[in-house]
């Protein structure tokens, strides 16, 4: 694989990463707005069944976890870029002897960001399911 192919693959990776970043950012924004609407429009004077109250709490907690995981996951690219810059500086200062110079500096995301990505999607699915259950339960 020559340098041109590697640069093309890197462009594809950057493009996919930026699309994922934009998608997660939009989902987190929508969830934050929806969380605010749910909390502000909750009728506190009306008595609810125990199951309905638990569904509301589960929905709020899962929205919060999804937002938290999403926001921390959005930091993944910045963290990786900071680590790449640090590695390039170490190579340029002679702390690491690699033949390809700055071109060969490729780092993977930290494992915690992969875990947060999975957590984000699981919390998103859980929050949507609990929201549907919360909305549908009073109708039965």
ABEGO torsion letter per residue (X at the ends): XBAAAAAAAAAAAAAAAAAAAAAAAAAAAAAAAAAAAAAAABBAABBBBAAAAAAAAAAAAAAAAAAAAAAAAAAAAAAAAAAAAAAAAAAAAGABBBAAEAAABBBBBBAAAAAAAAAAAAAAAAAAAAAAAAAAAAAX
